[in-house]
Amino acid sequence: MTTRIDTRFAELKKQGRSAFVTYVMAGDPDLTTSLNIVKALPKAGADVIELGIPFTDPMADGPSIQAAGLRALKGGMTLKKTLELVRDFRKDDNVTPLVLMGYYNPIYIYGVDEFLADAKTAGVDGLIIVDLPPEEDDELCIPALKAGLNFIRLATPTTDDKRLPAVLANTSGFVYYVSIAGITGAAAADANAVGEAVARIKRHTKLPICVGFGIRTPEAARAIAEKADGSVVGTALVDALKNSLDAEGRATAKTVDAVAELTAALAQGVKGAKQAAE
């Protein structure tokens, strides 16, 4: 079964360019603003959207994304409301791939079968669940694949050639390469090291490889786009959102535009890589 993710990467491959993948936290700082931001992302140049599921203990996330999750939770965001946001987004956009990214606990509490059915109906295309290793594939990964959702796995600088086949075994959609060892937003990605890592992973899989963590500027996005099938930016967008809020942490008239404008600048960086590669 072909998902929107498969279709989008096939289109981009034909165009000879890398994907620009954006990450924002669902419900940050409130449901309405969050929906407006997600709606603005494709127009600003996002090829794929990752939507964070707010969680109280996000161990892979740095301070910016942790704070975004807490803002969302404080605003009353839940997994159920995250799926509602996806459903509302799909009313106007039936082509942009949308991936939910988060942790297993909220899904486990929701109930795996019920969650997968609701996610599929809402218009979710894939899942990135950072705390489920391949050894736990029966928990969520295999059921998700059966439900027609891509299950996207993370590979890191410490994932060696012995470990890679296990990581890639049931992965679909794309592989998310974490360019730095550590939490989100911590350091800058090194394009040369990324190039070597992408080449190594490509020896094991035909899936597109997108690189995230440590990409904050159009220049960095362009450098990574020249080496990989996609660049993922999250922390920089979450910071742009945070910097637009009022003293009480509420959305202002500038919030949606702040995220959209940075998205557009980053997208130009990624799209500029096509010319550089020719």
Residue pairs with C-beta under 8 A, 6 or more apart in sequence:
1 148
3 97
3 125
3 126
3 148
3 149
3 150
3 172
3 173
4 95
4 96
4 97
4 98
4 125
5 48
5 97
5 99
5 125
5 126
5 150
5 173
5 174
6 150
6 173
7 95
7 97
8 19
8 47
8 48
8 95
8 96
8 97
9 19
9 174
9 208
9 229
9 230
12 18
12 19
12 47
12 229
13 208
13 229
15 274
16 274
16 277
16 278
17 225
17 270
17 271
17 273
17 274
18 224
18 225
18 226
18 228
18 229
18 230
18 231
18 270
18 273
18 274
19 47
19 48
19 208
19 210
19 229
19 230
19 231
19 270
20 45
20 46
20 47
20 48
20 221
20 225
20 230
20 231
20 233
20 266
20 267
20 270
20 271
21 46
21 47
21 48
21 49
21 50
21 210
21 212
21 230
21 231
21 232
21 233
22 41
22 46
22 48
22 49
22 50
22 232
22 233
22 234
22 237
22 263
22 266
23 49
23 50
23 51
23 52
23 101
23 212
23 232
23 233
23 234
23 237
23 238
24 34
24 37
24 38
24 41
24 49
24 50
24 51
24 52
24 68
24 234
24 237
24 238
24 241
24 259
25 34
25 51
25 52
25 54
25 65
25 68
25 69
25 71
25 72
25 238
26 34
26 51
26 52
26 53
26 54
26 72
26 77
26 81
26 82
26 85
27 34
27 54
27 71
27 72
27 73
27 75
27 76
27 77
27 81
27 82
27 85
28 34
28 52
28 54
28 68
28 69
28 71
28 72
28 75
28 77
28 238
28 241
29 71
29 72
29 75
29 241
29 245
29 249
29 250
29 251
29 255
30 75
30 250
30 251
31 75
31 76
31 77
31 81
31 84
31 85
33 251
33 255
33 256
34 72
34 77
34 85
35 85
35 88
35 89
36 256
37 241
37 255
37 256
37 259
37 260
38 49
38 51
38 85
38 89
39 89
39 92
39 93
40 256
40 259
40 260
40 263
41 49
41 96
41 259
41 260
41 263
42 49
42 93
42 96
43 260
44 260
44 261
44 263
44 264
44 267
45 263
45 264
45 266
45 267
45 268
45 270
45 271
46 96
46 263
46 267
47 96
47 97
47 230
48 96
48 97
48 98
48 99
48 210
48 230
49 96
49 97
49 98
49 99
50 99
50 100
50 101
50 128
50 232
50 234
51 82
51 85
51 86
51 98
51 99
51 100
51 101
52 65
52 68
52 69
52 72
52 101
52 102
52 234
53 79
53 82
53 100
53 101
53 102
53 103
53 106
53 107
54 68
54 69
54 70
54 72
54 73
54 77
54 78
54 82
54 102
55 69
55 102
55 103
55 105
55 106
56 69
56 73
57 103
57 105
58 65
58 66
58 69
58 102
58 103
59 103
59 130
59 131
60 130
60 131
60 183
60 184
61 69
61 183
61 184
61 185
62 183
62 184
62 185
62 186
62 235
63 185
64 184
64 185
64 235
64 238
64 239
64 242
65 184
65 185
65 234
65 235
65 238
67 238
67 242
68 238
68 241
68 242
71 249
74 249
78 106
79 106
79 107
79 110
79 115
80 110
82 100
83 118
83 119
83 122
83 124
84 122
86 98
86 100
86 119
86 122
86 123
86 124
87 121
87 122
87 123
89 98
89 123
90 122
90 123
94 123
97 125
97 126
98 123
98 124
98 125
98 126
99 124
99 125
99 126
99 127
99 128
99 150
99 152
99 173
100 119
100 124
100 126
100 127
100 128
101 127
101 128
101 129
101 130
102 128
102 129
102 130
103 129
103 130
103 131
104 129
104 131
104 132
104 139
104 140
107 115
107 129
107 140
108 139
110 118
112 139
112 140
112 143
113 143
116 143
116 144
116 147
116 149
117 147
119 127
119 147
119 149
120 147
120 148
120 149
124 149
125 149
125 150
125 173
126 149
126 150
126 151
126 152
126 172
126 173
127 140
127 144
127 149
127 150
127 151
127 152
128 152
128 153
128 154
128 176
129 140
129 151
130 154
132 139
132 140
132 141
134 141
134 153
134 166
134 167
134 169
134 170
135 166
137 169
137 170
140 151
141 151
141 170
142 170
144 150
144 151
145 151
145 170
145 172
150 172
150 173
150 174
151 170
151 171
151 172
151 173
152 171
152 172
152 173
152 174
152 175
152 176
153 167
153 168
153 170
153 171
153 175
153 176
154 167
154 176
154 177
154 178
155 164
155 167
155 168
155 175
155 176
155 177
155 178
155 197
155 201
156 177
156 178
156 181
157 178
157 179
157 180
157 181
157 193
157 197
158 181
159 167
161 200
161 204
164 201
164 204
165 204
168 175
168 201
168 204
168 205
168 207
171 205
171 207
172 207
173 207
174 207
174 208
174 209
174 210
174 229
174 230
175 201
175 205
175 207
175 208
175 209
175 210
176 210
176 211
176 212
176 232
177 194
177 197
177 198
177 201
177 209
177 210
177 211
177 212
177 228
178 212
178 213
179 189
179 190
179 193
179 194
179 197
179 211
179 212
179 213
179 214
179 215
179 224
180 186
180 187
180 189
180 213
180 214
182 213
184 212
184 213
184 234
184 235
185 213
185 214
185 234
185 235
185 239
186 213
186 214
187 214
188 214
188 216
188 220
189 211
189 213
189 214
189 215
189 220
189 224
191 220
191 223
191 224
191 226
191 227
194 211
194 224
194 227
194 228
195 227
195 228
198 209
198 211
198 227
198 228
201 209
202 209
208 229
208 230
209 228
209 229
209 230
210 228
210 229
210 230
210 231
210 232
211 224
211 227
211 228
211 230
211 231
211 232
212 231
212 232
212 233
212 234
213 232
214 220
215 221
215 224
215 231
215 232
215 233
215 236
216 233
216 235
216 236
217 236
217 266
217 269
218 265
218 266
218 268
218 269
218 272
219 269
220 269
221 231
221 233
221 266
221 269
221 270
221 273
222 269
222 270
222 272
222 273
222 276
223 273
224 231
225 231
225 269
225 270
225 272
225 273
225 274
226 273
226 276
226 277
231 266
231 270
233 266
236 262
236 266
237 259
237 262
237 263
240 258
240 259
240 261
240 262
241 255
241 258
241 259
243 258
244 251
244 252
244 254
244 255
244 257
244 258
244 259
245 251
245 252
245 255
246 252
